[in-house]
Amino acid sequence: MLQFERFTLENGLRVLVHVDKSTPMAAMNILYDVGARDEDAHRTGFAHLFEHLMFGGSENIPEYDEPLQMAGGENNAYTTNDITNYYVQLPLKNMETAFWLESDRMLALDFSEKSLDVQRKVVSEEFKEHYLNKPYGDAWHLLRVLAYKTHPYMWPTIGKDLKQIEEAQLGDVEAFFYKHYRPVNAIMCVAGDVTVEQVKELSQKWFGGIPAGEKYVRQVPKEPKQEADRTQTVHADVPLDALYKAWHITGRLTDAYYATDLITEVMGSGLSSRLYQRLVKEEQLFSGINCYHTGSLDPGLLVIEGKVREGKTIEAANEAIEKEIKKLVAEGITDSELQKSKNKIEAMIAFEDMSLLNRANNLAFYELMGDAALINKEWEHYQAVTTGYLQDVAKDIFREGNCNTLFYRKK
């Protein structure tokens, strides 16, 4: 059981405190309730651009990293389609440095053409390196557009189009910041050998004076039920044919999510999984294969992707996957497969909890989902999944009309 306490500042900033007396370190995690799904379709990539801009200096602190390094700390951030997350770890005795740094960049960034220009170039280079010039780099762009027709999950966090990042204007950037990066849209978790009173005092001192901002009310268009299978073929300069198949699944806060997670474990997680054993080892159709899901808050995707082995056809590879899916739907899984998958997930949860930073990060995320206490019920949800329920969920996911297939062929 992860213990925590919570309080809320007058400006709406939600604060969680997780006490761990066994560590000389302190961790601070600040989660902003904004991701790529909150962007305008003509201004995508902004949430991710902000992840970079937040390190470009704030109103009173020209350089974020320097004072943190002097305090013996380290930091990083990440953006998803759902959230933007910043985290810091540093020696407990220097904890106030984190409050100082994070509060200043929540107060106001150092908005300047120079800072925007620098970060815009960084993000543009990242776009080119990972999505345009890398083999299979645009596969997820293509797959998202194939699977989603109305929901903003149709574009990745990097953005829909490089041009939109290159054309980002200072006014657009400032407006995005003051709309989303406000105390009322943020959750902070402080973890370490601290007291609630200590965290309250520091939170009030450093964050209390920041204007609350307006509560962002999300109005994201719902993706209609997919009724017909979709396929797309592309040709690119790649070493092997690749196959990507995606099916719509339920959102993160449903019972079916846990069964879906277990399905991906059984089918394609690791060398003992069904797809690896059958299609890589035995039939030698793929050089490698994976099955996973996007884990998104709104209804996401379950994906099977693999590189087709030289000398084998992409059609045969696709048929073989379809055959394994049909077998899963018709026969379900065995008790031992279910137990083995549950054991792996239990070990993964335990391993994650070992890290102070992970605990701070996860508590903030569960608070965003409705209540940080949900973190202590995760394992119960997995335990409740039976082979029968898992088979029902598989039938629902792998129904006719719900599949999106991308044939990524080498030229």
N, C-alpha and C positions, 0 to 999 in steps of 0.2 A: 504493500500500500504506500503510495506516494503521499506524504502529508504536505499540506500547504495552508496558508491563510490568505485572505484577500481583503482589499479595501479599494475604494474609489475616490480619487481627488475631486474637488468641486468642478474642475474643468472637464470631467468625464474620463480621465485617464484611469483605466483599470490596472491595479497592481496586485501581483501574486507574489507571495514570499514562501520560499521553500528552504527550510533550515536543514543544513547538513554540517554537523559539528566535526566531522572526520577529515575535512579538507582545509588546507591553508589558502585555497583559492576562492574567488567569488565569480559568479557568472551573471551577466545581465542579458536578457533577450527582449528585444522590442519587435513586436509583430504589428504591422500595419494591415488593416483590413482592405487591401487593394491588390489586385493582380491584373494580369492581361485581360481577363474577362470584363474589366471595368473600363476598358479603353473605347474610344470612338473608333469605329471601323476605318475612318480616314486618318486616324492619328494613332496607329498601333506601335508597340515597342516602348511606350512611355514609362510603364511600370519598371521595366528592365533598365531603361535609360536612367531612371531615378536611383536605382541601386548603385549606379556608378556616380551620379551627381552628388549623392549623399557623402561621398568621400572627397569631394572637390573643395571642401572648406565651407564653414558656416559663418553666420553673422559676426561672431567675435573670435572665431578660431580659424585662422587661414589654412592650417594643415591638421587634418584629423589624426593621421597615423603617428606623427612625431611625438606628441605628448603621451600617447598611449604606450608607445614602445619604451619611452623613458620610465613609465610606471610599471614596466615588465608585463605588459598586456599584449593580447593578440585579438584580432577581430575578423569578421567576414560577414557576408550577406548573401542572400539568394532570393530570386523572384520565381514565382510559379504563376500559373493561370489564375490562382485563387488568392495568394498572399504575397507580401514582401516582408522579409525577415532579416533583422540585423542582430548580431550577437557579439558579445565581448567577454573575454575571460582574463582575469588579472589577479595578482596577489590581494588577498582580503584587505590588507592594511592600506592599499591604494584604491579601494573600491569607489571612493568619492570621485575619482578621476572619470570613471565611466558615467556617473550621473552628470558631471559637468559637460563632458563631450556629447553625450546623447541628447541632453536637454537643449544644448545650443543648436544642434542641427534639426531638432523638432521645432524650435522657435522660428528659425528662418535660415535658409541656405544663403550662401554668398552668390546670389544670382548675377551672373555677368556673361557677356557674350564670349569672353575668353574661356571661362569654365565650361560653358555649354559646348563651345567649339571643340575643346580638348576631349570631352567625354563622348561627343557625337562621333568623333573620329575613332575613338577606342571601340565603341559599339559597332560602327560601320565595318571596322577591320574584323571584329569578332564574327559579324554576319557573313562576311566574305570567306573567312577562314573555315568556319564550321558548317555553313549552310550552302555556300555557292561553289567553293573550290574543293571541298572534301568529297570523296566518293560516297554516294548515297546520302549526302548532306541535306538534300531537299526532300527526302522521302517523307518525313513527318509533316512538312508543309503540305505536300500532295495528299497525304492520308487524312489530315484534318479537314481539308476542303472537300474531300470525297465523303467523309463521314458526317460532317456537320453542315447544315444548310442555313440555320438561323442563329444558333448559339455562338457567342464569341469564342468558344473553344476552337473555332475554325481557324484561328491563327495562333502561332506559338508565341512564347514570351519575348523572343527576340524581335517580334513584329512580323507583319504580313509581307512588307515590301521594304527593301533597303531605302528606297526613295523617301518613304515617310519619316524615317529617322534622319536622313540627310536634310530634310526640309523642316525639321522641328524648329519652331521659333521660340524666343525667350518668353514672350507673352503666354504662349500655349503651355510652356513648361511651368511657369509661375502659377498659372491657374490650376494646373493639375496638382501641384504641391499643396496649395491652400485648400483645395477641395478634399484631398485624401490624407495628407500627412499631419493630421491634427490630433490632439490628445483624445478627443471624443471617438476617434476611429483607431485608437491604438491600445495594445495590451502589453504591459511590461511585467516580466517575471525576473525576480532577483533571487539567486540561490547561493548558498554557502553558509558559513558559520556566522550567521547574522541574527538579529532579533527583529521582530515585526516593528517595534517602536523605532529602532534605528533606521529601518527602511522607510517608515512613514515620515520621519523627520527629514531624511535626505530627499525623498520624493517631493515633499512639500517645498523644501528649500529650492530645489533645482527645476522642478516641473510645474509647481503650483501656479506660477505667474504666467504661464503660456496660455494665450487665448484658446478657448475650447474648440472653436471651429464649429461648423454645422455637421450634424450627424448625417453621414452618407447613407442614403436609402437606395439599395441596389434594385434595379429594374432590368433584369437580364431576360431577353426573350427565350422562351422554353423551346427546346428542340422537339419538333413533332416526331411521333413514332415512325420509324423507318419501315416501309411496307414492301420495298423491292430491293433485292440485292444489287449492289453497284460494283462495277469493275473499271479499272483504268490501266492502260499500258503505257509505259514510258521507256525510251531508249536513252542510255547514257554511257559515257566513257568510264565503265567500271569493270573490275576484274572478273566478277561472277554475276550471274542472274540472282536477283533477290526477290523474295516473296513477302508481302506484308498483308495480313488479314486482320480486320478490326470489327468488333461487334459492340453495339451499345450496351451499357450496363447501368445499374441503378447508382444513385449518389452515395456519398460517404456515410450518411446517417441512417442507412437502412439495414435491416437484418441480412438482406441478400448480399450486401457488400462483403460480409465475413465469409459466406459460402463461396463468393466469387474469388476472394483472395486464396482460399483453400484450393479451388479449381486450378488456379494458375500455378500453385505449388505442385500439385499432382501432375499436371500436364507438361510444364516446361521450366521448372526451377531446378537447375542442377543436373548432374550426370545420371542420376537414377530416375529422372522424370520419364514419363511415358513417351513424350515426343523425342527426347534424346535417345532413349534406348531403342525405340522402334525405327525412327527415320534417319538417325545419324549412325548409330552402331550397326543395326541389323540390315536395313535396306540401303544404307549409304547414299541417300538422296540429298542430304544436306551436309555441309561442312560444319554447320553450327545452327542451333535453333533455340528460340526463347519464347516463353509465354508469360505475359505480365499484364497488369492493368494500370491505368493512369492515376488511380487513387484520388481523383478530383472530388471536390465538394458537391458540385452539380453532377448529374449523370455523365459518366466518363466512358472509356473504351477498354475492352479486353483485347489485347493484341497478341498475335502469333507472328513472329518474323524469323526468317532464316535465309542464309546464303545457300543457293543451290550448288551442289557439287559439280565440278567440271565433268562434262560427258553425260549428265542427266538433264532431262527437260523440266522446265518450270511447270508444264502441264501435269507431268507425273508427280511432281512435288506437291502441287496443289491438291491433286486427287488423294494423295496419301494423307495429307492433313485432314481433308474432308472425311476420310474413312475413320481416322482416329476420333474425330468429333462425333461422328454418328455412333461409334462404339460407346463413347462416354455417355451420350444421351440415352442410348438404348439400354445399357447395362449398369450405368453408374460406376462407382468406385468401390473397392473393398474396404472392410473395416480397418485392415492393417495400413492401407494407403492413407486413409483418413487420419489414423492415429499418428503415423509418421509425419504427416504434414502439420498436424497440430503441435507435435513435439518440436518441429523446426521453428514454428512461429513463437512458441513459448520461450525457446532458447533465444530467439532474436529479441523479444520484448525484454528479457532479463539482461541481455548484453547491452541493449540501448540504455537501460536504466543505470548502468555502471558509470556513465559519463554525466558529470554535473551539467555541462552545456546542453546535452540531449534532454535532460530532465527539464531544464528551464525552457527550452524550445518547445518540448511536447506539452508542458502544462499551459503555455500561452496558446498553443494551437487548439487544445481541447476547450479552453475557455472561449476561444473564437467560435467553436462549434456549438457552444451553448453552456458548457459547464466544465471547468477543469477537472472536476471529480469523475467525469466520464473515463478518464485515463485509467482509473482503478477498476473499471468494468469491462475493459477491452477483452481480457482473457476469457471472461464469462461468455461473451458473445461467440467467441471461437469454439469454446467447449460445447455450446448449445447446438452447434451444427451437426446434424446426423447425415448418414449416407443418403437417406431418402430425401431430405430437404436439399442437399447438395445436388442431387439428380434433378429435382424440380427446377432449381435455379439454372442448371445447365440447359434444360429444355427451353427455358424462357430466353436465355442469352442466345443460344445457337438455333433459334427458330428461323424458318425460311423467311427471307426478306430483310434480315437484320445484319447481313454481312457486307463488308466493304473490302474488296480485294485490289491490291496494287501490284501489278506485274512489273517489276523493275528490271528491264532487260539490258544486257550489255550490247553495245553497238557491234 
